């Protein structure tokens, strides 16, 4: 039994394949090419399955990075996941983008119990999508849009060491200045591997989405503009 996970919330288009039986990683593939999701996601899926020696019929579930993140990327990932689930008559699992990113960092952090984990995704200007998690994945601060300034998250930083990461963290680092409780990690991007690891556990808990009505967790309303004539 296999679980395919999709991560399209960021400029990185990422897919991974896990065994549902034991959660082991079978394979992964990613493409770090901006605005490539719509044209390359299905190709990445096909190539991953072929290279691993499996077919679509071998999938028992599909997991998708639920957001927040890029509106367009989330829509592409959600549509692909729903299409596969409809066609194969298999369940859909949705995993918080921020929670998966925090788990991804905690898994490779020395003495992870010493920190809180704050993923930050760029939401334009001085705003980010952020959340804070304990080492065991429990929410300390639920996903929220944050307007950044030097006093943002002052209460949390007063009591604990917090690691900040994700493509929105650099903006906060520039505003915060020196703070001994704040650590910043560069180059951390969402990965379908972390999504899949959390999704396997959710699968065993039978935490499935209604495929017909599933919508990504945008966190904010989608804002569109009318092109000028």
DOMARDREN-102591 format. One record per atom (N, C-alpha, C): x, y, z; residue in one letter. Coordinates in pm, whole numbers, plus 32768, in hexadecimal, padded with zeros to 4 digits. Each point is the difference from the previous one (the first is absolute). Layout:
BEGIN
XYZa
...
//
This chain:
BEGIN
80557F898000x
7FAB80778000x
8058807C8000x
7FE780587FA1x
805680757FEDx
7FB180818011x
804580668032x
7FC78086800Bx
805580607FB0x
7FC180487FA4x
804380667FB1x
7FE58088803Ex
8066804F8018x
7FED80868039x
8030806B7F9Fx
7FB7806F8000x
801C80707FA5x
8018807E8052x
8067804B7FDEx
801D807F8042x
8012806B7F94x
7F9F805A7FF6x
800380687F98x
7FE6808B8039x
801080108083x
7FDE8080803Fx
806B806A7FEFx
80777FD87FD3x
8071805B7FF2x
80367FF77F71x
8068804D7FDFx
803A7FF37F7Ax
80387F767FE1x
80187FAE8067x
80327F787FEBx
7F8B7FA17FE9x
80057FB87F91x
7F9B7F9B7FE2x
80397F79802Ax
7FBE7FBE8061x
803A7F8B803Fx
7F997F91800Cx
802B7F837FE7x
7FAA7F8B800Fx
80507F948049x
7FB97FAB804Ax
80427F95804Ax
7FA57F878008x
803C7F8D8014x
7FB87F828009x
802A7FB98080x
7F9C7FDE8054x
801A7FBC807Ex
7FB47F7C8008x
80387FA3804Cx
7FB77F868023x
7FA080208072x
7F817FDD7FF1x
7F9E8018806Ax
80177F9E8073x
80357F8C7FE3x
80127F9A8067x
805E802D806Ex
807480387FD9x
806280258066x
803080917FF5x
7FC8804D7FA2x
8025808D7FF2x
808580197FBEx
80407F987FCCx
808480127FC3x
7FF5804B7F7Cx
8066804E7FE3x
8007804C7F83x
80307FA67F91x
7FB27FF97F93x
80247FAE7F8Dx
804A80537F97x
7FD2807B7FEDx
804280557F9Fx
7FCB808E8006x
804B805D7FCAx
7FD6808C7FFCx
803980417F84x
7FBF806D7FD7x
8030804D7F8Ex
7FD2808F8011x
8055805E7FDAx
7FD8808C800Bx
803E80517F8Fx
7FC1806F7FE5x
802E805A7F96x
8001808D8037x
8074803D8005x
800E80888035x
800280627F8Bx
7F8C800A7FC0x
7FEF80577F8Cx
7F7F804E8013x
800C8083800Dx
7F8C80538020x
7F937FF37F95x
7F847FFA802Fx
7F8A7FF97FAAx
80017F857FA5x
80327F918034x
80077F867FB0x
7F957F9B8027x
7FB2801D8068x
7FA67F9D8037x
7F9A7FCD7F9Bx
7FC2805B7FB7x
7F937FD97FA6x
80317FA87F8Dx
807A80127FD7x
80347FB57F8Ex
80527F858028x
80327FFC807Bx
805E7F968025x
7FD07FA2806Fx
7F9480248047x
7FD67FAC8071x
7FDE7F727FD4x
7FAC7FF37F9Ax
7FD97F797FD4x
80777FB27FC9x
805F80477FC2x
80787FBD7FCDx
80537FCA8074x
800E8050806Ax
804B7FD28075x
7FBF7F85803Ex
7F7B80008007x
7FB87F8C8038x
80197F847FACx
7FF0800C7F7Cx
80147F8F7FA7x
808E7FCA8009x
8062805B8002x
808C7FD48004x
80217FBE8085x
7FCB8036806Dx
801A7FC68084x
7FCB7F718008x
7F847FED7FD5x
7FC57F7A8003x
804D7F9F7FA7x
8023802E7F89x
80497FAA7FA3x
80897FD98038x
804880628038x
80857FE58035x
7FFB7FA38079x
7F918008804Bx
7FF17FAA8076x
7FC67F777FDDx
7FD47FF07F84x
7FCB7F807FD4x
7F6E7FEA8022x
7FB4806D800Ax
7F717FF68022x
7FAB80467F97x
7F7C7FEB800Ex
7F9E80407FA8x
7F9C804C8055x
7FAF80537FBFx
7F99804A8049x
7FA27FA2804Bx
7FE77F8C7FC7x
7FA57FA0803Fx
80347FCC8085x
80828013801Bx
80397FD3807Ex
7FEA80638072x
7FCC80777FE2x
7FEB80658067x
7F857FDF8053x
800E800F8084x
7F8F7FED805Cx
7FCA80848033x
804C806E7FEEx
7FD48084802Cx
805B80697FC3x
7FCD807B7FFBx
804F80737FD4x
7FF98069806Dx
8074803A801Ex
8007806C8063x
802980807FB9x
7FCC80708032x
802080817FC4x
80228063806Dx
806180547FE4x
8021806F8059x
7F8D80637FFEx
7FC380168073x
7F7E8042800Bx
800880988000x
807680398016x
800C8090800Bx
801880278091x
801780828015x
7FFD806D7F9Fx
80797FFF7FA3x
7FFC805A7FA0x
806D80087F9Fx
7FD080467F83x
80427FE47F92x
7FDC803B7F80x
7F737FD57FD7x
7FA980627FE6x
7F777FDE7FD7x
80017FA77F85x
804D80297F9Bx
80047FB37F83x
80387F748017x
806E7FF9804Bx
803D7F7F801Cx
7FA37FA3804Bx
7FBA80358064x
7FA47FAD804Ex
7F8D7FCE7FA9x
7FCE80557FA8x
7F947FD67FA7x
802D7F907FA2x
807A800D7FCDx
80347F997FA5x
80117F7B804Ax
803B80048077x
80127F87804Dx
7F7C7FC18029x
7FA38054802Dx
7F7D7FCE8029x
7FB47FC07F8Dx
8006803F7F8Bx
7FB97FCB7F8Cx
803C7F7A7FD4x
80857FF78000x
80427F837FD8x
7FDE7F908062x
800480208082x
7FE27F9A8065x
7F707FD07FF6x
7FA3805E7FEFx
7F747FDA7FF3x
7FE87FAD7F83x
804080257F93x
7FF07FB47F85x
802F7F70800Ex
80717FEE8042x
80337F788017x
7FA37FB1805Bx
7FD08041806Ax
7FA87FB9805Ex
7F7C7FD97FBFx
7FC980587FAFx
7F847FE07FB8x
80177F8B7FA1x
806B80097FB2x
80197F9B7F99x
801E7F77803Bx
80487FFE8071x
802B7F82803Bx
7FA57FD28072x
7FA080558025x
7FA37FE3806Ex
804E7FE18081x
8059805C8024x
80517FF38078x
7FF2807E8054x
80217FFB8082x
7FEC80738057x
8069806E7FECx
7FD780798029x
805580777FFAx
8023802B808Ex
808080188017x
803080308082x
803A808C7FECx
7FDA805E8055x
803580897FFAx
80598018807Ax
807780377FE8x
80618018806Bx
802580948000x
7FFD803E8075x
8026808D800Dx
808D80167FCCx
800E80607FA6x
808480227FC9x
8060802A806Ex
7FCF8054805Cx
80568033806Ax
80277F918063x
7FA27FAA8022x
801F7F93805Cx
80657FA07FC4x
7FF07FE27F80x
805F7FA87FBDx
808B803E7FFBx
800580827FE8x
808180457FFAx
80447FFF8089x
7FB28013806Ax
80387FFB8087x
80347F748021x
7FB37F997FDBx
802B7F768018x
80807FE07FB3x
800980367F89x
80767FEC7FABx
807E80358044x
7FF58076803Dx
8074803C8043x
801D7FBC8085x
7F987FE3804Dx
80147FBF8082x
80467F797FF1x
7FE47FBA7F93x
80387F7B7FECx
809880027FEDx
803780717FD7x
809080077FE6x
80468062805Ex
7FBB8028806Bx
8038805D8061x
803C7FB58076x
807C80238023x
803D7FC48077x
7FB78034807Cx
7FE07FA8805Dx
7FB68021807Ax
7F81804E7FDEx
7FA77FC57FB1x
7F8780487FD3x
7FA8802F8072x
80097FC08073x
7FAB80278071x
802580898038x
806F80387FD7x
802B80828033x
7FC080757FB8x
7FB17FE67F99x
7FD0806D7FABx
7F697FF87FE7x
7FC980747FDDx
7F8180087FBBx
801F80167F6Dx
7FA17FDE7FA9x
801880047F6Fx
7F9B805B7FBEx
803380657FBAx
7FA880637FC1x
801B80097F6Ax
7FB77FB67FAFx
800980107F6Ex
7FBE80827FD6x
803D80457FA2x
7FCA807D7FCAx
80037FFA7F68x
7F8C80147FC3x
7FF680037F6Ex
7FDE808E7FD4x
8043802F7F9Bx
7FF080897FD0x
7F72801A7FD0x
7FC2806A8035x
7F7A80277FD4x
8002808C7FC6x
8072802D7FCFx
801580827FC0x
800F806F8067x
804680687FD8x
801E80758053x
80397FD38087x
7FCA8032806Fx
80357FDA8084x
7FA77F988044x
7FBB7FB07FB2x
7FA67F9C8038x
80337F747FE0x
7FEA7FA4805Ex
80217F737FEBx
7F8D7FAB8034x
7FF97F847FCEx
7FAC7F9A803Dx
805A7FB48061x
7FD67FF7807Dx
80577FC48064x
7FAF7FAF8064x
80477FA98046x
7FC87FB38070x
80767FDB8058x
7FE27FD4807Ax
806A7FD08059x
7FD97F768034x
80627FA67FFFx
7FE77F75802Bx
80677FD68068x
7FD37FAD805Cx
80597FBE805Fx
80487F8F7FB8x
806A7FC9803Cx
804A7F947FBDx
7FAC7F877FDDx
7F947FE7804Ax
7FAB7F8D7FE3x
7F92801F7F9Bx
800280797FC8x
7F9F80257F99x
7F8480458035x
7FF480108082x
7F8C80458038x
800580957FE0x
7F8B80377FE0x
7FF8808F7FDFx
80138056807Cx
805D805F7FF6x
800F80688065x
7FBC807F7FCFx
800B80197F80x
7FBA806F7FBDx
7FC77FC97F7Fx
7F7D80077FF1x
7FBF7FCC7F88x
802980507F85x
7FFB7FC47F89x
8021804A7F86x
7FB480827FF5x
804B806C7FE4x
7FC580857FFEx
8050805A7FA3x
7FC280657FC4x
804D80657FB7x
803880658063x
808380177FFCx
8042805B805Dx
803980777FB6x
7FE280788033x
804480797FD2x
807D80108053x
807280037FC1x
807F7FFB8046x
8031808B802Ax
80338006807Bx
804D80718030x
805E7FCD806Bx
804B80588040x
80647FD58061x
7FC47FBD807Bx
7F7F8016801Ax
7FBF7FC78077x
7FAE7F837FE4x
7FFC7FD67F84x
7FB37F877FDDx
80337F88804Fx
7FA67FB38039x
801E7F87804Dx
805A801B8078x
7FFA807A8036x
805480248073x
7FE47FA88078x
7F817FDE8015x
7FDC7FAD8074x
80417F777FF8x
7FFB7FC17F8Ax
803A7F7B7FF0x
80998005800Ex
803D80697FC7x
8091800B8004x
80358023808Bx
7FA980328055x
802B80238088x
80167F868057x
7FC37F8E7FD9x
80037F8B8057x
80437F857FC5x
800C7FF77F7Cx
80367F877FC3x
805A80237F8Ax
80597FA47FDFx
804D800C7F84x
7FA87FD47F8Cx
7FFA80517F99x
7FA87FE57F8Dx
80557FFC7F82x
7FED7F997FAFx
80407FF87F7Dx
7FA080317F96x
802F805C7FABx
7FAF80397F94x
80397FD07F7Bx
7FA97FDC7FA4x
802C7FCB7F7Fx
7F8E800B7F9Cx
801F7FE17F83x
7F9F80157F94x
802280807FB6x
7FC980107F88x
802A80707FACx
7FCA8087802Cx
7FB980068072x
7FD780808039x
805280288078x
80557FA78032x
8048801B807Dx
8069806D7FF2x
803B80107F8Ax
806980657FEFx
7FCA808C8018x
7F8280177FDBx
7FC580848018x
7FF7801E8095x
7FDD7F9A804Ex
7FF580138090x
808A8012803Fx
80627FBA7FCFx
8088800E8034x
8033808E7FF0x
7FE1803E7F8Dx
802D80897FE7x
7FBC8064805Ex
7F837FE48026x
7FB7805C8057x
801E7FE98094x
801A7F848025x
800F7FDD808Dx
80838033803Bx
806B7FF77FB5x
808080268037x
80367F93805Bx
805580248060x
803F7F9F8058x
7F9F7FCE806Ax
7FF37F7C800Bx
7FAE7FC38068x
803A7F758019x
802E7FE98079x
80467F84801Ex
7FA77F867FFAx
7F7B80138007x
7FA47F8F7FFBx
7FD07FDF7F73x
802A804F7F9Ex
7FD37FEC7F76x
80707FC47FADx
7FE27F907FBEx
805E7FC57FA2x
7FC17FFA7F76x
804C801C7F99x
7FCA80047F78x
804A7F9C7FA8x
7FB47FAF7FB8x
80367F9A7FA7x
7FDF80257F70x
806580077FACx
7FED80267F74x
7FF07F847FA8x
7FBE80117F8Ex
7FF97F977F9Cx
7F9F7F90801Dx
7FA38015805Fx
7F9E7F988022x
7F8280147FACx
7FDD7F9F7FAEx
7F8980067FADx
7FA47F8B8020x
7F7D80127FF0x
7FA27F908017x
80227F887FA9x
7FED7F888038x
80217F847FB9x
7F8D7F9D8008x
7FE77FBA7F93x
7F9A7F987FFEx
80247F8C805Bx
80807FF18021x
802A7F94805Ax
7FC38015808Ax
800A807A8035x
7FC6801E8083x
7F687FF77FFCx
7FC3802C7F92x
7F6F7FF47FF0x
7FD87F6D8006x
80497FAC7FBAx
7FE17F717FFDx
800F7FBE8087x
80668027804Cx
80147FC48084x
7F8A801C805Dx
7FD0807C8000x
7F8C80228052x
7F817FC07FC7x
7FF97FF47F7Dx
7F897FC97FC0x
7FEF7F6C801Ex
806D7FB6800Ax
7FF67F728021x
7FBE7FEE8088x
802A80528062x
7FC37FFA8085x
7F6C80267FF9x
7FDF80677FB1x
7F7480297FF1x
7FAE7F937FBBx
803E7FB97FA1x
7FBA7F927FBDx
7FD77F958065x
805A7FDD8058x
7FE17F988063x
7F95802F8063x
7FF480848011x
7F9580368056x
7F7F80157FB1x
80047FDF7F7Fx
7F8B800F7FA8x
7FD380927FF5x
805F805A7FFBx
7FE2808F7FF4x
800280287F6Dx
7F8F7FEB7FBEx
7FF580177F71x
7FAA807A7FE1x
8019803B7F8Bx
7FB280707FD0x
7F8D7FD07FA8x
7F9980527FF7x
7F967FE97F9Ex
8036802D7F79x
801B7FA27FA9x
804380217F82x
7FAF80647FADx
7F7D7FF38002x
7FAC80587FAEx
80068091802Ex
800D80168082x
7FF680878037x
808380378037x
806C7FB87FF3x
807E802E8038x
802F80827FBEx
802B805E8052x
8040807A7FD2x
807C80168056x
806E80327FC6x
8078801B8050x
7FE68069806Cx
80547FFE8066x
7FF8805F806Ex
8051807C7FD9x
7FBD80607FC1x
804680767FCFx
8027805F8071x
7FBA7FFC8070x
801480548075x
7FCA808D7FECx
801480387F8Ax
7FC580817FDCx
7FAF7FF07F81x
7FA0805A7FECx
7FB17FFA7F85x
805980197F88x
7FE17FB87F95x
804980127F85x
7FE4808C7FC9x
806B804A7FE4x
7FF180897FCEx
802580047F6Dx
7FA5802B7FAEx
801B80097F70x
7FEA808F7FD1x
803F80227F94x
7FF180867FC5x
7FD37FF27F70x
7FC480687FCBx
7FD580037F75x
806B80407FACx
80317FBB7F98x
806880387FACx
7FD480857FC2x
8060805C7FF4x
7FE280807FC0x
7FF57FEC7F68x
7FA180467FC6x
7FF27FF87F6Fx
806980547FBBx
//
